[in-house]
């Protein structure tokens, strides 16, 4: 019998040396690989499978800087320890407090999978608390040399089971892991 409990999935791109952004938060190194005529790297299928997006405040503010809110009608939760950002998009709720308790309630009240968008500090907290079930990592063929790390001193070993691996003409490699 298949377990229908929603799963929390980290779906993210990283440089070969493990950075998700430059030190200033810029992801300009990813523009060459934006969804194009060749492929959307499975994004459309993934996006259709999720009902909720989770992100940290810095990631939220960065996404706002891209222009139109890309998560449409999806429910979005932004984790923050600070006052709310100046702009609130439709379907966005700001969350502070116990992340484990929040995730437990969220999973009880949703049927679709949940996308952990980022950033680095929120990913660290979710991994420390064993809240992520799946990792879908796109390794970009670039070495940045420095930046914001994907896995920032988590402080424990986490064993993974490798799933699907796919190489794209652009040089990106998609690797799926189950924790």
PyMOL commands that set and color helices and strands:
alter all, ss='L'
color gray80, all
select helices_A, chain A and resi 28-33+43-49+57-64+99-108+120-128
alter helices_A, ss='H'
color red, helices_A
select strands_A, chain A and resi 8-15+19-21+50-56+75-79+92-95+113-118+134-140+148-149+161-167+173-178
alter strands_A, ss='S'
color yellow, strands_A
deselect
rebuild
show_as cartoon
